[in-house]
Amino acid sequence: MDWEALARAIVARRVELGHTSRQTFVDASGLSARTVGDLETARRDSYARETLVRLERALGWASGSAQAVLDGDEPTVAYPDVQPFTDPGGDDVGFIIQRIEASTLPPGQREAMLRLARTVQRRQRQEREDLSRRQAEERQALAFAVIELATHEGGPDETTGLPPLRAVGPKRPADDLIGREQAQWRP
């Protein structure tokens, strides 16, 4: 039995599925971090059959694939028509949608699951966009604050000891953010 071959196959499939860190795979698989670590480093040479079955399911392998690798063969992917997830943003809902679409579930159940998964996917995408937008506004506000500090002509604010932040030129959307941030600095 070639436990090192199984370890290499596990790591390769985990990465192929988009789990670039062991922890994301642990979270998705339900296996313990220690078990996954032992499997990926060939630290042990004996596992309960149930552990290997859970591993095969998490990797999308057909039943018996782990034993096949141990015997010198290749694992069989249970859903060969489903493309592995490779979104760098960590959104594995796309992979789940592909699995549902490729499934043989009854049509009503399949459509209900697809609606739910697509709703989750839309919400996650919107949350990422909102976060990116907020981060851009905060960076812009900070840049304006730095420019204002560099060109400041007045004395320091009496309560904070910092130069006051004031708008230069036309009001910008970030000015509101600057005002809120400055208000938080005050005791």
NORCORPE-V544162 format. One record per run of one state. SS is the DSSP state (~ for helix, > for strand, _ for the rest). FROM is the first residue (numbers start at 1). TO is the last residue. If there is no record, write none. Layout:
SS_FROM_TO, SS_FROM_TO
This chain:
__1_2, ~_3_16, __17_21, ~_22_29, __30_32, ~_33_41, __42_48, ~_49_59, __60_60, >_61_61, __62_64, ~_65_70, __71_76, >_77_77, __78_92, ~_93_102, __103_106, ~_107_150, __151_155, >_156_156, __157_162, >_163_163, __164_172, ~_173_185, __186_187
